[in-house]
Amino acid sequence: MPETSSALPLITSTSLDALSEQAKASPRLRKNFNFHSSNEAACHRLLNALEPGTYIQPHRHLGIEKDETMIVVRGRFGVLIFDDEGGVLQQFVLGAEEGNYGVTIPLGRFHSMVALESGSVFFESKAGPYAPITAEEKASWAPSEGEATCASFLEKMRAYFPA
């Protein structure tokens, strides 16, 4: 996805546009582009394009060194931090307008985010290797992706960020 100049991947407006178009075309309304060479890589670095309407089940990472850093490249995201029972501990917007460009979510914290603008992209970094989220890492108080109640739960999350 990033353009190559002298064998170096460049993140350009064109490559971000292409990634966002792939997110729009995806049934999940999101698409990532990995800079790491494999799921076994020690460090995962990727661009994540999210479109309004995508649902990310609140989750946490429990593995050692699985803090997750997100830096906005363009657009706006609403981020929610939850307690173990689903209460919202903190909410904030990441985006240039707000002057909030990134956050590091420590391991063990339930979190989710909502795309507040079409074409929103963030850079994510966390320790590898890739491991699917376990049942213990998924929020039991939130619907799993694909369940009928996802849309209403997403709307509740989105309501924390009035237009």
ZARO-416539 format. One line per field, with one value per residue: residue number from 1; chain; z, x, y of N, C-alpha, C, CB in turn. Coordinates in Angstrom, 1 decimal. Glycine has a CB too. Layout:
% ZARO-416539
num: (NUM ...)
cadena: (A ...)
n.up: (Z ...)
n.east: (X ...)
n.north: (Y ...)
ca.up: (Z ...)
ca.east: (X ...)
ca.north: (Y ...)
c.up: (Z ...)
c.east: (X ...)
c.north: (Y ...)
cb.up: (Z ...)
cb.east: (X ...)
cb.north: (Y ...)
//
This chain:
% ZARO-416539
num: (1 2 3 4 5 6 7 8 9 10 11 12 13 14 15 16 17 18 19 20 21 22 23 24 25 26 27 28 29 30 31 32 33 34 35 36 37 38 39 40 41 42 43 44 45 46 47 48 49 50 51 52 53 54 55 56 57 58 59 60 61 62 63 64 65 66 67 68 69 70 71 72 73 74 75 76 77 78 79 80 81 82 83 84 85 86 87 88 89 90 91 92 93 94 95 96 97 98 99 100 101 102 103 104 105 106 107 108 109 110 111 112 113 114 115 116 117 118 119 120 121 122 123 124 125 126 127 128 129 130 131 132 133 134 135 136 137 138 139 140 141 142 143 144 145 146 147 148 149 150 151 152 153 154 155 156 157 158 159 160 161 162 163)
cadena: (A A A A A A A A A A A A A A A A A A A A A A A A A A A A A A A A A A A A A A A A A A A A A A A A A A A A A A A A A A A A A A A A A A A A A A A A A A A A A A A A A A A A A A A A A A A A A A A A A A A A A A A A A A A A A A A A A A A A A A A A A A A A A A A A A A A A A A A A A A A A A A A A A A A A A A A A A A A A A A A A A A A)
n.up: (0.0 1.0 -1.0 -3.0 -2.9 -3.9 -2.7 -0.2 1.9 1.5 3.3 1.9 0.8 -1.3 -0.9 1.6 0.9 -0.8 1.0 2.7 0.9 0.5 3.1 3.2 1.3 2.5 4.3 7.1 7.4 7.8 7.4 7.4 6.9 7.0 8.2 9.3 8.7 9.1 11.0 13.1 13.8 16.0 16.6 15.9 13.4 11.9 9.7 10.2 8.9 9.5 9.1 9.8 11.5 11.8 14.0 16.9 19.2 22.6 24.3 25.8 26.2 27.4 27.3 28.0 27.6 25.8 25.5 23.7 21.2 19.6 17.0 15.4 12.0 10.1 10.2 12.7 15.8 18.3 21.5 24.0 27.3 29.5 32.6 34.4 34.5 32.4 32.7 31.7 32.0 30.9 28.2 25.1 22.3 19.5 17.3 15.0 15.2 17.9 19.1 20.1 19.5 19.9 21.8 24.4 25.3 28.2 28.9 29.9 30.1 29.3 26.2 23.4 20.1 18.1 14.7 13.8 11.5 8.0 6.2 8.1 9.6 11.5 13.0 14.3 16.9 18.5 20.6 19.1 18.9 16.7 18.3 18.5 20.0 23.1 24.9 27.5 27.1 25.7 26.1 28.2 28.7 26.4 23.1 20.8 17.7 14.9 16.2 16.7 18.4 18.1 16.6 18.2 20.5 19.5 18.8 21.3 22.2 20.3 21.0 23.1 21.9 20.7 17.7)
n.east: (0.8 1.8 3.7 6.6 9.8 13.0 13.2 12.2 9.3 6.9 4.5 1.9 -0.5 -1.9 -1.5 -2.8 -5.4 -6.0 -5.9 -8.0 -10.1 -10.2 -11.0 -13.6 -14.8 -14.8 -16.6 -16.4 -15.7 -13.1 -9.6 -6.3 -2.8 0.1 3.4 5.3 6.9 5.8 3.3 4.7 6.6 8.6 7.9 5.0 3.9 1.7 -0.7 -4.0 -7.0 -10.1 -13.6 -16.5 -19.0 -17.8 -17.4 -15.7 -15.1 -15.0 -12.0 -9.0 -5.5 -3.6 -1.1 2.4 4.2 2.3 1.4 -0.4 0.2 -1.2 -1.3 -2.6 -2.9 -4.5 -7.8 -10.3 -10.8 -12.8 -12.0 -12.5 -12.1 -12.6 -13.9 -13.6 -16.2 -17.5 -18.1 -17.5 -14.4 -12.8 -12.9 -12.0 -11.0 -9.0 -7.2 -6.1 -7.5 -8.2 -5.8 -4.8 -2.8 -2.1 -2.0 -1.0 -2.2 -2.2 -1.3 -3.9 -6.1 -9.4 -10.6 -11.8 -12.6 -14.1 -14.6 -14.8 -14.8 -15.0 -12.4 -10.5 -7.3 -5.0 -1.7 -0.4 1.3 2.6 3.8 4.9 4.7 1.8 -1.2 -4.4 -7.2 -8.1 -10.8 -10.8 -9.7 -11.6 -14.4 -16.8 -19.2 -19.9 -21.2 -20.1 -18.3 -20.4 -22.7 -26.3 -26.8 -24.7 -24.8 -26.5 -24.9 -22.6 -23.7 -24.2 -21.6 -20.7 -22.2 -20.9 -19.4 -20.4 -21.3)
n.north: (-1.2 1.4 3.8 3.0 4.3 4.4 1.9 2.2 2.2 4.6 6.5 8.0 10.5 9.3 6.6 6.3 7.1 4.9 2.7 3.5 3.3 0.6 -0.2 0.9 -0.7 -3.1 -5.6 -5.4 -2.8 -1.9 -1.9 -3.1 -2.4 -4.1 -3.4 -5.1 -8.2 -10.7 -12.6 -13.6 -11.8 -9.9 -7.3 -5.6 -3.5 -1.3 0.2 1.2 1.5 2.8 2.9 5.0 3.2 0.8 -2.0 -2.6 -4.9 -4.3 -4.9 -6.4 -6.6 -9.2 -10.4 -10.4 -7.4 -6.4 -3.8 -1.3 1.0 3.8 6.1 8.8 9.2 10.4 12.0 11.3 9.7 8.2 7.2 4.8 3.8 1.2 -0.1 -3.3 -4.2 -3.0 -0.3 3.1 4.5 6.4 8.7 9.9 12.0 11.3 13.1 15.7 18.1 18.2 18.2 15.9 13.3 10.7 7.6 5.4 2.3 0.6 -2.9 -5.1 -3.3 -2.7 -1.7 0.3 1.7 4.2 5.2 8.5 10.0 9.6 8.0 7.8 7.1 5.2 4.7 1.8 0.1 -2.7 -5.4 -8.4 -12.0 -12.3 -13.2 -14.6 -12.9 -13.9 -15.6 -14.6 -12.1 -10.7 -8.5 -9.6 -8.4 -7.1 -7.3 -9.8 -9.5 -9.4 -10.3 -9.7 -7.5 -5.8 -3.3 -1.6 -1.5 -0.3 2.2 3.2 3.5 5.4 7.6 8.8 10.7 13.3 15.0)
ca.up: (0.0 0.8 -2.2 -2.8 -3.5 -3.5 -1.9 1.1 1.8 1.9 3.6 1.2 0.7 -2.3 -0.2 2.6 0.2 -1.3 2.2 3.1 -0.1 0.8 4.3 2.8 0.5 3.4 5.1 8.5 7.3 8.2 6.7 7.9 6.1 7.9 7.8 9.8 7.6 9.4 12.3 14.1 14.0 17.4 16.7 14.9 13.0 10.9 9.5 10.4 8.3 10.1 8.7 10.7 11.5 12.1 15.4 17.5 20.5 23.7 24.5 26.5 25.9 28.7 27.1 28.4 26.5 24.8 25.5 22.3 20.9 18.4 16.6 14.3 10.8 9.6 10.6 14.1 16.5 19.7 22.3 25.3 28.3 30.3 33.8 34.2 34.3 31.3 32.9 31.0 32.9 30.2 26.8 24.5 20.8 18.9 16.1 14.9 15.7 19.3 19.5 20.7 18.4 20.1 23.1 24.6 26.2 28.9 28.9 30.9 30.1 28.3 25.3 22.0 19.5 17.0 13.7 13.8 10.2 6.9 5.8 9.3 9.6 12.6 13.0 15.5 17.2 19.7 20.5 18.5 17.7 16.7 19.0 18.5 21.3 23.9 25.6 28.7 26.7 25.1 27.2 28.3 28.8 25.1 22.0 19.9 16.3 14.1 16.9 16.4 19.2 17.8 16.1 19.3 21.4 18.8 18.9 22.7 22.2 19.5 21.7 23.9 21.0 19.9 16.5)
ca.east: (0.0 2.6 4.4 8.0 10.8 14.3 13.0 11.6 7.9 6.4 3.1 1.5 -1.9 -2.4 -1.6 -3.8 -6.6 -6.2 -6.2 -9.4 -11.1 -10.3 -11.8 -15.0 -15.3 -14.7 -17.8 -16.1 -15.4 -11.8 -8.5 -4.9 -1.6 1.2 4.8 6.0 7.0 5.0 2.6 5.6 7.5 8.7 7.2 4.0 3.7 0.7 -1.7 -5.3 -8.0 -11.4 -14.7 -17.7 -19.9 -17.1 -17.5 -14.5 -15.6 -14.1 -11.1 -7.8 -4.4 -3.0 0.2 3.5 4.7 1.3 0.8 -0.7 0.3 -1.9 -1.0 -3.5 -2.3 -5.5 -9.1 -10.6 -11.2 -13.2 -11.4 -13.1 -11.4 -13.6 -13.5 -13.9 -17.7 -18.1 -18.3 -16.6 -13.5 -12.3 -13.2 -11.3 -10.9 -7.7 -7.3 -5.4 -8.3 -8.2 -4.4 -4.5 -2.3 -1.8 -2.2 -0.6 -3.1 -1.4 -1.9 -5.0 -7.1 -10.4 -10.7 -12.4 -12.6 -15.0 -14.2 -15.6 -14.8 -14.6 -11.0 -9.6 -6.3 -4.0 -0.6 -0.5 2.5 2.6 4.7 4.4 4.0 0.4 -2.0 -5.8 -7.7 -8.7 -12.1 -10.6 -9.4 -12.8 -15.3 -18.0 -20.3 -20.2 -21.5 -19.0 -18.5 -21.4 -24.0 -27.4 -26.8 -23.5 -25.2 -27.0 -23.8 -21.8 -24.4 -24.0 -20.2 -20.6 -22.9 -19.9 -18.6 -21.3 -20.8)
ca.north: (0.0 2.6 3.8 2.7 5.2 3.9 0.7 2.6 2.4 5.9 6.7 9.2 10.7 8.3 5.2 6.4 7.0 3.5 1.9 3.9 2.8 -0.8 -0.3 1.2 -1.9 -4.3 -5.8 -5.0 -1.3 -1.6 -2.6 -2.8 -2.6 -4.4 -3.2 -6.2 -9.2 -11.9 -12.6 -14.1 -10.7 -9.4 -6.0 -5.4 -2.1 -1.3 1.2 0.7 2.4 2.5 3.8 5.0 2.0 -0.5 -2.3 -3.3 -5.4 -3.9 -6.0 -6.0 -7.5 -9.7 -10.9 -9.6 -6.5 -6.2 -2.5 -1.0 2.4 4.2 7.4 9.2 9.7 11.4 11.7 11.4 8.5 8.3 6.1 4.5 2.9 0.6 -1.0 -4.7 -4.5 -2.2 1.1 3.9 5.2 7.6 8.8 11.1 12.0 11.4 13.8 16.9 19.3 18.2 18.2 14.6 12.6 9.3 7.1 4.0 1.6 -0.5 -4.2 -5.3 -2.3 -2.9 -0.5 0.2 3.0 4.4 6.1 9.6 10.5 8.7 8.1 7.9 6.0 5.4 3.8 1.0 -0.7 -3.5 -6.5 -9.7 -12.4 -12.2 -14.2 -14.2 -12.5 -15.0 -15.3 -13.8 -10.8 -10.1 -8.1 -10.5 -7.5 -6.5 -8.3 -10.2 -9.0 -10.2 -10.5 -8.8 -6.3 -4.9 -2.0 -0.8 -1.2 0.7 3.5 3.7 4.0 6.6 8.7 9.5 11.6 14.1 15.6)
c.up: (0.0 -0.5 -2.0 -3.6 -3.0 -2.5 -0.5 1.0 2.3 2.2 3.0 1.2 -0.2 -1.6 0.9 2.0 -0.3 -0.1 2.7 2.2 0.2 2.1 4.0 2.1 1.4 4.2 6.6 8.6 8.0 7.5 7.3 6.8 7.1 7.3 8.3 8.7 7.8 10.7 13.4 14.5 15.5 17.7 15.6 14.7 11.8 10.8 9.6 9.9 8.9 9.5 9.7 10.4 11.7 13.6 15.9 18.9 21.5 24.1 25.3 26.0 27.2 28.5 27.6 27.3 25.5 24.9 24.0 22.1 19.6 18.2 15.4 13.2 10.1 10.1 12.1 14.6 17.9 20.4 23.6 26.0 29.3 31.6 33.5 34.0 33.2 31.5 32.2 32.0 32.3 28.8 26.3 23.0 20.4 17.6 16.1 15.5 17.2 19.9 20.3 19.6 18.6 21.5 23.2 25.7 26.9 28.9 30.1 30.9 29.0 27.5 24.0 21.4 18.4 16.0 13.6 12.4 9.2 6.5 6.9 9.3 10.9 12.4 14.3 15.7 18.5 19.5 19.8 19.4 17.9 17.5 18.9 19.9 21.9 24.5 26.8 28.3 26.1 26.3 27.1 28.3 27.5 24.1 21.2 18.5 15.6 14.9 16.6 17.1 19.0 17.5 17.3 20.3 20.8 18.9 20.3 22.8 21.5 20.2 22.7 23.2 20.1 18.8 16.7)
c.east: (0.9 3.4 5.9 8.8 12.1 14.2 12.5 10.1 7.5 4.9 2.7 0.0 -2.6 -2.5 -2.6 -5.2 -7.0 -6.6 -7.6 -10.4 -11.3 -11.2 -13.3 -15.6 -15.4 -16.0 -17.6 -15.8 -14.1 -10.8 -7.2 -3.9 -0.4 2.6 5.7 5.9 6.1 4.3 3.6 6.6 7.5 8.0 6.2 3.8 2.8 -0.1 -3.0 -6.3 -9.4 -12.5 -15.8 -18.6 -19.2 -17.3 -16.3 -15.0 -14.6 -13.3 -9.9 -6.7 -3.7 -1.6 1.3 3.9 3.6 0.6 0.6 -0.6 -0.4 -1.6 -1.8 -2.6 -3.2 -6.8 -9.2 -11.2 -11.7 -12.7 -12.1 -12.3 -12.4 -13.0 -13.9 -15.3 -18.3 -18.4 -17.2 -15.7 -13.0 -12.7 -12.5 -11.2 -9.5 -7.9 -6.5 -6.2 -8.3 -6.8 -4.0 -4.1 -2.2 -2.0 -1.5 -1.5 -2.3 -2.1 -2.9 -6.1 -8.1 -10.5 -11.4 -12.3 -13.7 -14.4 -15.2 -15.7 -14.4 -13.1 -10.0 -8.6 -5.4 -2.9 -0.6 0.9 2.3 3.5 4.1 4.9 2.5 -0.2 -3.5 -6.2 -8.4 -10.1 -11.9 -10.2 -10.6 -13.7 -16.5 -19.3 -20.7 -20.4 -20.2 -19.4 -19.4 -22.7 -25.0 -27.3 -25.6 -23.9 -25.7 -25.8 -22.8 -22.4 -24.2 -22.5 -20.1 -21.2 -22.0 -19.2 -19.6 -20.7 -20.6)
c.north: (1.3 2.6 3.6 3.7 4.8 2.8 1.0 2.8 3.8 5.9 8.0 9.3 9.7 7.0 5.2 6.3 5.6 2.6 2.2 3.3 1.3 -1.0 -0.1 0.0 -3.1 -4.4 -5.3 -3.5 -1.0 -2.4 -2.2 -3.1 -2.9 -4.0 -4.3 -7.4 -10.4 -11.8 -13.0 -13.0 -10.3 -8.1 -5.9 -3.9 -2.1 -0.1 0.6 1.8 1.9 3.5 3.8 3.8 0.7 -0.7 -3.1 -3.6 -4.9 -5.1 -5.4 -7.0 -7.9 -10.2 -9.9 -8.7 -6.2 -4.8 -2.1 0.5 2.7 5.7 7.8 9.8 10.8 11.0 11.9 10.1 8.8 7.0 6.0 3.5 2.5 -0.1 -2.4 -5.1 -3.7 -0.8 1.9 4.7 6.4 7.5 10.0 10.9 12.1 12.1 15.2 18.1 19.4 18.4 17.0 13.7 11.1 8.9 5.7 3.4 0.5 -1.8 -4.3 -4.4 -2.6 -1.5 -0.8 1.6 3.0 5.4 7.2 10.3 9.5 9.0 8.2 6.7 6.3 4.4 3.1 0.2 -1.4 -4.7 -7.7 -10.8 -12.3 -13.4 -13.8 -13.8 -13.6 -14.6 -14.4 -12.3 -10.0 -9.7 -8.9 -9.7 -6.8 -7.6 -8.6 -9.7 -10.0 -10.5 -9.4 -7.5 -5.4 -3.5 -1.1 -0.5 -0.2 2.1 4.0 4.2 5.3 7.8 9.4 10.6 12.4 14.8 17.1)
cb.up: (1.2 2.0 -2.9 -3.2 -3.2 -2.9 -1.9 1.7 2.6 0.8 5.1 -0.3 0.1 -3.5 0.4 3.5 -1.1 -2.0 3.3 3.2 -1.5 1.0 5.4 1.9 -0.7 4.3 5.1 9.0 8.0 9.8 5.1 9.2 5.1 8.2 8.5 11.2 7.5 9.3 12.2 13.6 13.1 17.9 16.7 15.3 12.7 11.1 8.1 11.9 6.8 11.6 7.3 10.5 10.1 11.7 15.7 17.5 20.6 24.9 23.2 28.0 24.9 29.2 25.7 28.9 25.9 24.8 26.2 22.0 20.8 18.6 16.3 14.8 9.8 8.0 10.2 14.4 16.5 19.8 22.4 25.1 29.0 29.5 35.1 35.3 35.6 30.8 34.5 30.0 33.2 30.3 26.5 25.1 20.2 18.8 15.6 13.5 15.3 19.8 20.5 21.6 17.9 19.7 23.5 25.2 25.3 30.3 29.0 32.2 29.9 28.9 25.1 22.0 18.9 17.5 12.3 14.8 10.1 5.7 5.0 10.6 8.3 14.0 12.8 15.5 17.3 20.1 21.9 17.0 17.4 15.3 20.4 17.9 21.1 25.0 26.0 29.5 25.7 24.2 27.0 29.5 29.9 24.7 21.1 19.9 15.6 13.8 18.4 16.6 20.7 16.7 15.1 20.0 21.7 17.3 18.6 23.7 21.6 18.1 22.5 24.5 20.2 20.8 15.3)
cb.east: (-0.9 3.6 4.2 8.3 10.4 15.2 14.2 12.3 7.1 6.7 2.8 2.0 -2.2 -1.5 -0.2 -3.7 -6.6 -5.0 -5.2 -9.5 -10.6 -8.9 -11.3 -15.1 -14.4 -13.5 -18.2 -14.9 -16.5 -11.6 -8.6 -4.6 -1.3 1.2 5.3 5.5 8.4 5.8 1.4 6.4 7.3 10.1 8.2 2.6 5.1 -0.2 -1.5 -5.6 -8.0 -11.4 -15.3 -18.5 -20.5 -15.6 -18.8 -13.2 -15.7 -14.8 -10.6 -8.0 -3.4 -3.9 0.5 4.7 5.9 0.3 1.8 -2.1 1.8 -3.4 0.5 -4.5 -1.9 -5.5 -9.5 -11.6 -10.1 -14.7 -9.9 -14.6 -10.2 -14.4 -14.1 -13.3 -18.4 -19.3 -18.2 -17.3 -12.3 -10.7 -14.7 -9.8 -11.8 -7.0 -8.7 -5.0 -9.8 -8.8 -4.2 -5.7 -1.1 -0.5 -3.7 0.9 -4.3 -1.1 -0.8 -4.3 -6.5 -11.8 -9.3 -13.8 -11.2 -16.4 -14.1 -15.2 -13.8 -15.5 -10.9 -10.4 -5.4 -4.6 0.8 -1.7 3.7 1.2 5.2 5.0 4.3 -0.2 -1.5 -6.7 -8.7 -7.8 -12.8 -9.4 -8.3 -13.6 -15.6 -17.9 -20.1 -18.9 -22.6 -18.8 -17.2 -20.7 -23.7 -28.7 -26.9 -22.7 -26.3 -28.1 -23.0 -21.6 -25.9 -24.2 -19.2 -21.3 -24.1 -18.9 -17.6 -22.2 -21.7)
cb.north: (0.0 2.7 5.2 1.3 6.7 5.0 -0.1 3.8 1.3 6.9 6.6 9.1 12.1 8.3 4.8 7.7 8.0 3.0 2.1 5.4 3.0 -1.5 0.8 2.4 -2.1 -4.3 -7.3 -5.7 -0.6 -1.8 -2.3 -3.5 -1.4 -5.9 -1.9 -6.7 -9.6 -13.2 -13.6 -15.3 -9.6 -9.3 -4.8 -6.1 -1.4 -2.5 2.0 0.4 2.4 2.6 3.2 6.3 2.0 -0.4 -3.1 -2.4 -6.9 -3.3 -6.7 -6.0 -6.8 -10.8 -11.3 -10.5 -7.0 -7.2 -1.4 -1.5 2.8 4.0 7.7 10.3 8.6 11.5 10.3 12.5 7.4 8.4 6.2 3.9 3.6 -0.4 -0.5 -5.5 -4.1 -2.9 1.4 4.9 4.3 7.6 8.9 11.2 13.1 10.0 14.0 17.2 19.1 16.9 19.4 14.0 13.1 8.9 7.0 4.0 1.0 0.0 -5.3 -5.3 -0.9 -3.2 0.1 -0.4 3.3 4.9 5.4 10.6 11.7 8.8 9.4 7.9 6.1 5.2 4.6 0.0 0.2 -4.0 -7.0 -9.8 -13.8 -12.2 -14.5 -15.3 -11.2 -15.5 -16.6 -14.4 -10.8 -11.1 -6.6 -11.4 -6.5 -5.6 -7.8 -11.8 -8.9 -11.5 -10.5 -9.5 -6.8 -5.5 -2.0 -1.5 -2.6 0.3 3.3 2.5 2.9 6.3 8.1 8.5 10.9 15.1 15.5)
//
